[in-house]
Amino acid sequence: MDKLKKHEKEIEKVEKELGIGTEKKEEIEVIELGKNMETEELDTKTQVKLSDGRIIDFNTDMMTGRIVIELKDKYFLDRKRNAGLIADLDDYFHIMAAERMTGIKLREFMDLKVKDYRAIVTFVRSFLTED
């Protein structure tokens, strides 16, 4: 939880420097991967089913242009020299977006089996590039 507060303070500092809005940020409940998640019918527009049967729900309605820009700013801060010129092509950026849309910690996504990890990245990439 301390890391989350540290990241929030870093984002606030960058926002002040860049003059980005001062609106109140929405709180995101951080949940453990797979907890409180239904394993019923899959809605392919907002859910991804993992190989073990768990379903990850994505709150796609909460994503705004401002959030995408904030994520890109955070991506470049986190990755520094390792950042690609186009964040939209980097898996790490997509996992950051997944973390924001689900409330599941980034590290938990990174610990998924490759098949599940790829399913999450593909879902987010498709969502962000949708017409």
C-alpha positions as CSV (number, residue, x, y, z in Angstrom):
1,M,0.0,0.0,0.0
2,D,3.0,2.3,0.7
3,K,4.1,1.9,-2.9
4,L,0.7,2.9,-4.2
5,K,0.8,6.1,-2.1
6,K,4.3,6.8,-3.3
7,H,3.2,6.4,-7.0
8,E,0.2,8.6,-6.4
9,K,2.5,11.3,-4.9
10,E,4.8,11.0,-7.9
11,I,1.8,11.3,-10.3
12,E,0.6,14.4,-8.4
13,K,4.0,15.9,-8.6
14,V,4.2,15.3,-12.4
15,E,0.7,16.6,-12.9
16,K,1.6,19.8,-11.0
17,E,4.7,20.3,-13.2
18,L,2.7,19.6,-16.4
19,G,-0.3,21.6,-15.3
20,I,-2.6,18.7,-15.6
21,G,-6.1,19.0,-13.9
22,T,-6.6,19.1,-10.2
23,E,-9.8,17.2,-10.1
24,K,-10.3,14.7,-7.4
25,K,-9.0,11.3,-8.4
26,E,-11.2,8.3,-8.2
27,E,-10.2,5.7,-5.7
28,I,-9.6,2.2,-7.1
29,E,-10.1,-0.8,-4.8
30,V,-7.1,-3.0,-5.0
31,I,-8.1,-6.6,-5.0
32,E,-6.3,-9.9,-5.1
33,L,-6.3,-11.6,-8.5
34,G,-9.3,-13.8,-8.9
35,K,-11.0,-12.9,-5.6
36,N,-14.6,-11.9,-5.7
37,M,-14.8,-12.7,-9.4
38,E,-17.6,-14.7,-10.9
39,T,-17.0,-17.7,-13.1
40,E,-20.3,-17.5,-15.0
41,E,-21.1,-16.4,-18.5
42,L,-18.3,-14.4,-20.1
43,D,-18.8,-10.9,-21.5
44,T,-16.0,-10.6,-24.1
45,K,-16.3,-6.8,-24.2
46,T,-15.4,-6.4,-20.5
47,Q,-14.0,-9.8,-19.3
48,V,-11.2,-12.2,-19.8
49,K,-11.3,-15.8,-18.7
50,L,-8.1,-17.2,-17.4
51,S,-6.9,-20.8,-18.0
52,D,-7.9,-21.8,-14.5
53,G,-11.4,-20.6,-15.0
54,R,-11.3,-17.3,-13.2
55,I,-12.8,-14.3,-14.9
56,I,-11.2,-10.9,-14.8
57,D,-13.6,-8.0,-15.0
58,F,-12.4,-4.8,-16.7
59,N,-14.1,-1.5,-15.9
60,T,-13.7,-0.1,-19.4
61,D,-16.3,2.7,-18.8
62,M,-14.0,4.4,-16.4
63,M,-11.2,4.9,-19.0
64,T,-10.9,8.5,-20.3
65,G,-8.4,10.3,-22.4
66,R,-7.0,11.9,-19.3
67,I,-6.4,8.5,-17.7
68,V,-4.6,7.2,-20.8
69,I,-2.3,10.2,-20.8
70,E,-1.6,9.8,-17.1
71,L,-0.8,6.1,-17.7
72,K,1.6,7.1,-20.5
73,D,3.3,9.7,-18.3
74,K,3.7,7.0,-15.6
75,Y,4.9,4.5,-18.1
76,F,7.7,6.9,-19.2
77,L,8.6,7.7,-15.6
78,D,8.7,4.0,-14.7
79,R,10.6,2.7,-17.7
80,K,13.0,5.6,-18.2
81,R,15.7,4.5,-20.6
82,N,13.9,1.2,-21.3
83,A,10.8,3.0,-22.5
84,G,9.9,2.5,-26.2
85,L,9.0,5.6,-28.2
86,I,5.5,4.4,-28.6
87,A,4.0,3.3,-25.2
88,D,1.0,1.7,-27.1
89,L,3.3,-1.0,-28.4
90,D,4.7,-2.1,-25.0
91,D,3.2,-4.9,-23.0
92,Y,4.1,-3.0,-19.8
93,F,1.9,-0.1,-20.7
94,H,-1.0,-2.5,-21.4
95,I,-0.5,-4.2,-18.0
96,M,-0.5,-0.8,-16.4
97,A,-3.8,0.0,-18.1
98,A,-5.2,-3.4,-17.0
99,E,-4.2,-2.6,-13.4
100,R,-6.1,0.7,-13.6
101,M,-9.2,-0.9,-15.1
102,T,-9.4,-3.9,-12.7
103,G,-7.8,-2.8,-9.5
104,I,-5.6,-5.9,-9.6
105,K,-1.9,-5.2,-8.8
106,L,0.5,-5.0,-11.7
107,R,2.8,-7.6,-10.1
108,E,-0.1,-10.1,-10.0
109,F,-0.6,-9.7,-13.8
110,M,3.2,-10.2,-14.3
111,D,3.0,-13.5,-12.3
112,L,0.3,-15.0,-14.5
113,K,1.1,-17.9,-16.9
114,V,2.2,-16.7,-20.3
115,K,-1.1,-17.7,-22.0
116,D,-3.2,-15.7,-19.4
117,Y,-0.7,-12.8,-19.5
118,R,-1.0,-12.6,-23.3
119,A,-4.8,-12.7,-23.1
120,I,-4.8,-9.7,-20.7
121,V,-2.4,-7.7,-22.9
122,T,-4.3,-8.6,-26.1
123,F,-7.6,-7.6,-24.5
124,V,-6.3,-4.2,-23.3
125,R,-4.5,-3.5,-26.6
126,S,-7.7,-4.3,-28.5
127,F,-9.7,-2.1,-26.2
128,L,-7.4,0.9,-26.5
129,T,-7.1,0.7,-30.3
130,E,-10.8,0.0,-30.9
131,D,-12.5,2.3,-33.4
